Amino acid sequence: MNAEILSVGTELLLGDIVNTNTQYIAKGLAELGINVYRQSVVGDNRNRLRKSMEESLQRADLLIITGGLGPTKDDLTREVAAEVLGKQLVLDPDILSGIQVFFDRIKVPMEKSNHKQAYLPEGAFPIENPNGTSPGILIEAEEKIVMMLPGPPRELQPMFDNQVKPYLTKYAQGIVKSKVLNIFGMGESTMEAMIEDLIEEQHNPSIAPYCMEQGLILRITARAQEESVADAMINSLEKKVRDRIGEYIYGVDHESLEAVVVKALKSKGYTLSVAESCTGGLIGASITNVPGASEVFPLSLVTYSDASKVNLLGVSKDLIKTQGAVSKETAVAMAKGVQKVAGTTMGLSITGIAGPGGGTDKTPVGLVHIALAFEGKILHMEKNLLGDRNRIRHFAAKHGLDLVRKAVKEQ
Amino acid sequence: MNAEILSVGTELLLGDIVNTNTQYIAKGLAELGINVYRQSVVGDNRNRLRKSMEESLQRADLLIITGGLGPTKDDLTREVAAEVLGKQLVLDPDILSGIQVFFDRIKVPMEKSNHKQAYLPEGAFPIENPNGTSPGILIEAEEKIVMMLPGPPRELQPMFDNQVKPYLTKYAQGIVKSKVLNIFGMGESTMEAMIEDLIEEQHNPSIAPYCMEQGLILRITARAQEESVADAMINSLEKKVRDRIGEYIYGVDHESLEAVVVKALKSKGYTLSVAESCTGGLIGASITNVPGASEVFPLSLVTYSDASKVNLLGVSKDLIKTQGAVSKETAVAMAKGVQKVAGTTMGLSITGIAGPGGGTDKTPVGLVHIALAFEGKILHMEKNLLGDRNRIRHFAAKHGLDLVRKAVKEQ
């Protein structure tokens, strides 16, 4: 079964709101194994709405339309759909009294305009709406299915979950399961070069790379008649991927890098303190966003000035003078310093040039030194990061967390 | 001029991500008075992408396409657009060497796959991309304009703002100017109640509230033939708004709360240190995201454990025992402690229960104590914040910054 999603609303065309309904429906259909080949948005305009519906119905078996079911003159979806399908609109007295009950409950008189929400194309079924006045509408006609759902997300989402998805289950093609591998420390093109053959060979399960806000991910998706079969397919492909790029995979599905780090520290009984300079608190902020982080994370020092590096971390003034605040030597001294001050198993430090100013030939914008002190050893990492101040800082923080992850894992 | 926006990416069809690019572009076009009649999404599929482009070009004068410009085999936008417009793809050596420079800077070898990002349809112009490897592409052909922009928002947004919008200005109908008022410390419905009449009366200039990721904003938009007229219209309405809710407006347009705070501290010659508990570094991270913050911000201590509050800030063990780590008394001692350790004009502290665990009847999840020590005085604020851990922490950090903003302003 092929589906299209059509959203109706001038506020979407003007960019006043972001189209979360389409994503919500698309995700639900993907879970059912129903393919979505196109998503469209049109405004509250009769001609353009009609054309768009006609085109979609030529291509798709299932058309889900959101928005334009309200009581105002702008709301045209019900009318135009009836026209396109060649149906009359008929008053449904049960819906009308349902709307009346709704207004009685909120103690507001019903407007005359709400009457139009009680009309359905002949042969259509209403889809109950516990959160608003307009029911959804389901029509099965000429081997096509058309559904109209209200625009407000708090009406649409429960209606979709509780009524639309169960109805569509009969059209679901087996089971579709996905697993996301979260990756850090390699670029998209490098990753693809390392697993290109897997991406190209595989159709079921399929594997696809995405560059998301939180970093690179690989999504493995399997379609099967039974869940256990889909799981086995995913596991087998995941193993192949891990054999190639396993060291860069820090977690699966919704696991964040900081959650993985906190979990790993807990499992080993380690504690971590951090001395941050260019990241200014980002590492602390991300670690402490993990519930229960306090067990492993007592202290972080944001030693932004040279004086604070000297006074609080015991970094020598001379060292900063001769090697520079952004150097391997200073990073190492900071890591040892914070480990000592906090009395933790591990001490992580980060110092760098986040820009846009402050760069020199020797220490350009993007240069970051990261050091990790633990068990008498020192790990050091030097990175040249690209992008604006915000990106450099976020990547620097992630590299720091990833260094901790790898160090703990190797123990 | 009529425009359409076409987003390319299977991750959108699957509902993996929400389509924020389309909203961003739609909003920008609306500001220029360019009508958008349709928005579409198709996957990484050659045939469907071609059909969609052809249809859009029949309807629209301007087609903006996002996504599918990456280096992988899935990325088809460049190729398919050339095909639809009947153009050859030609290697642009300048772009190729630009990509090479990008990889040299990050010290990663360039993959062969990246070469394809250096190809342009003949007669097309590259649009510079300071934040990634793929340039945007501009083609003017047969009275149509086609633009292809990269999918990642952090590449697309600056490209759209700095290059696409200025280019499109010549097609703008009159001048549309907007000013954004950034607001903190009041809820959306409260704000609306205080300026409801202004929102309803005003059409040009219009005023509209939005609840954005970074907080509440009011957008004033004026349309006029000349810029000076639009400015005057905006200023007059802004004054009316400020008379009502001025104390909650911390900045305009892209000014962040932390940038306003850093600027205010600089102008007074003040310095600030922070002792963070529940926010775990968020305040430090946001302040240090402002270029030049080092002048006013030498140090922040993330004293997450009680022991670190005692050892580093000199908070008395007894005080924590009798009053609790989340109390006015501890917050005050932390603020005084960090002010002393760092030797700064101001010392800010924050301690609270971010949840989801750790709440009690006396100190429920969401309770936050904030204290600011300066010039021998103490300001204290107690807040009961709602939401999940992430929201509580971000709001707590913002309240802390806002306390500093107000305190500096009153000097």
Boltz contact constraints between the chains, C-beta under 6 A:
constraints:
  - contact:
      token1: [A, 13]
      token2: [B, 36]
      max_distance: 6.0
  - contact:
      token1: [A, 14]
      token2: [B, 30]
      max_distance: 6.0
  - contact:
      token1: [A, 15]
      token2: [B, 23]
      max_distance: 6.0
  - contact:
      token1: [A, 15]
      token2: [B, 26]
      max_distance: 6.0
  - contact:
      token1: [A, 15]
      token2: [B, 27]
      max_distance: 6.0
  - contact:
      token1: [A, 15]
      token2: [B, 30]
      max_distance: 6.0
  - contact:
      token1: [A, 18]
      token2: [B, 20]
      max_distance: 6.0
  - contact:
      token1: [A, 18]
      token2: [B, 23]
      max_distance: 6.0
  - contact:
      token1: [A, 19]
      token2: [B, 19]
      max_distance: 6.0
  - contact:
      token1: [A, 20]
      token2: [B, 18]
      max_distance: 6.0
  - contact:
      token1: [A, 23]
      token2: [B, 15]
      max_distance: 6.0
  - contact:
      token1: [A, 23]
      token2: [B, 18]
      max_distance: 6.0
  - contact:
      token1: [A, 26]
      token2: [B, 15]
      max_distance: 6.0
  - contact:
      token1: [A, 27]
      token2: [B, 15]
      max_distance: 6.0
  - contact:
      token1: [A, 30]
      token2: [B, 14]
      max_distance: 6.0
  - contact:
      token1: [A, 30]
      token2: [B, 15]
      max_distance: 6.0
  - contact:
      token1: [A, 36]
      token2: [B, 13]
      max_distance: 6.0
  - contact:
      token1: [A, 37]
      token2: [B, 48]
      max_distance: 6.0
  - contact:
      token1: [A, 38]
      token2: [B, 42]
      max_distance: 6.0
  - contact:
      token1: [A, 39]
      token2: [B, 41]
      max_distance: 6.0
  - contact:
      token1: [A, 40]
      token2: [B, 40]
      max_distance: 6.0
  - contact:
      token1: [A, 41]
      token2: [B, 39]
      max_distance: 6.0
  - contact:
      token1: [A, 42]
      token2: [B, 38]
      max_distance: 6.0
  - contact:
      token1: [A, 189]
      token2: [B, 71]
      max_distance: 6.0
  - contact:
      token1: [A, 189]
      token2: [B, 111]
      max_distance: 6.0
  - contact:
      token1: [A, 189]
      token2: [B, 113]
      max_distance: 6.0
  - contact:
      token1: [A, 189]
      token2: [B, 114]
      max_distance: 6.0
  - contact:
      token1: [A, 192]
      token2: [B, 72]
      max_distance: 6.0
  - contact:
      token1: [A, 193]
      token2: [B, 111]
      max_distance: 6.0
  - contact:
      token1: [A, 210]
      token2: [B, 11]
      max_distance: 6.0
  - contact:
      token1: [A, 211]
      token2: [B, 152]
      max_distance: 6.0
  - contact:
      token1: [A, 280]
      token2: [B, 284]
      max_distance: 6.0
  - contact:
      token1: [A, 280]
      token2: [B, 285]
      max_distance: 6.0
  - contact:
      token1: [A, 280]
      token2: [B, 288]
      max_distance: 6.0
  - contact:
      token1: [A, 281]
      token2: [B, 281]
      max_distance: 6.0
  - contact:
      token1: [A, 281]
      token2: [B, 284]
      max_distance: 6.0
  - contact:
      token1: [A, 281]
      token2: [B, 285]
      max_distance: 6.0
  - contact:
      token1: [A, 281]
      token2: [B, 300]
      max_distance: 6.0
  - contact:
      token1: [A, 282]
      token2: [B, 285]
      max_distance: 6.0
  - contact:
      token1: [A, 284]
      token2: [B, 280]
      max_distance: 6.0
  - contact:
      token1: [A, 284]
      token2: [B, 281]
      max_distance: 6.0
  - contact:
      token1: [A, 284]
      token2: [B, 302]
      max_distance: 6.0
  - contact:
      token1: [A, 285]
      token2: [B, 280]
      max_distance: 6.0
  - contact:
      token1: [A, 285]
      token2: [B, 281]
      max_distance: 6.0
  - contact:
      token1: [A, 285]
      token2: [B, 282]
      max_distance: 6.0
  - contact:
      token1: [A, 285]
      token2: [B, 285]
      max_distance: 6.0
  - contact:
      token1: [A, 288]
      token2: [B, 280]
      max_distance: 6.0
  - contact:
      token1: [A, 291]
      token2: [B, 356]
      max_distance: 6.0
  - contact:
      token1: [A, 294]
      token2: [B, 304]
      max_distance: 6.0
  - contact:
      token1: [A, 297]
      token2: [B, 304]
      max_distance: 6.0
  - contact:
      token1: [A, 298]
      token2: [B, 304]
      max_distance: 6.0
  - contact:
      token1: [A, 298]
      token2: [B, 305]
      max_distance: 6.0
  - contact:
      token1: [A, 298]
      token2: [B, 308]
      max_distance: 6.0
  - contact:
      token1: [A, 299]
      token2: [B, 308]
      max_distance: 6.0
  - contact:
      token1: [A, 300]
      token2: [B, 281]
      max_distance: 6.0
  - contact:
      token1: [A, 300]
      token2: [B, 302]
      max_distance: 6.0
  - contact:
      token1: [A, 301]
      token2: [B, 301]
      max_distance: 6.0
  - contact:
      token1: [A, 302]
      token2: [B, 284]
      max_distance: 6.0
  - contact:
      token1: [A, 302]
      token2: [B, 300]
      max_distance: 6.0
  - contact:
      token1: [A, 304]
      token2: [B, 294]
      max_distance: 6.0
  - contact:
      token1: [A, 304]
      token2: [B, 297]
      max_distance: 6.0
  - contact:
      token1: [A, 304]
      token2: [B, 298]
      max_distance: 6.0
  - contact:
      token1: [A, 305]
      token2: [B, 298]
      max_distance: 6.0
  - contact:
      token1: [A, 308]
      token2: [B, 298]
      max_distance: 6.0
  - contact:
      token1: [A, 308]
      token2: [B, 299]
      max_distance: 6.0
  - contact:
      token1: [A, 356]
      token2: [B, 291]
      max_distance: 6.0
  - contact:
      token1: [A, 384]
      token2: [B, 106]
      max_distance: 6.0
  - contact:
      token1: [A, 384]
      token2: [B, 107]
      max_distance: 6.0
  - contact:
      token1: [A, 386]
      token2: [B, 105]
      max_distance: 6.0
  - contact:
      token1: [A, 386]
      token2: [B, 106]
      max_distance: 6.0
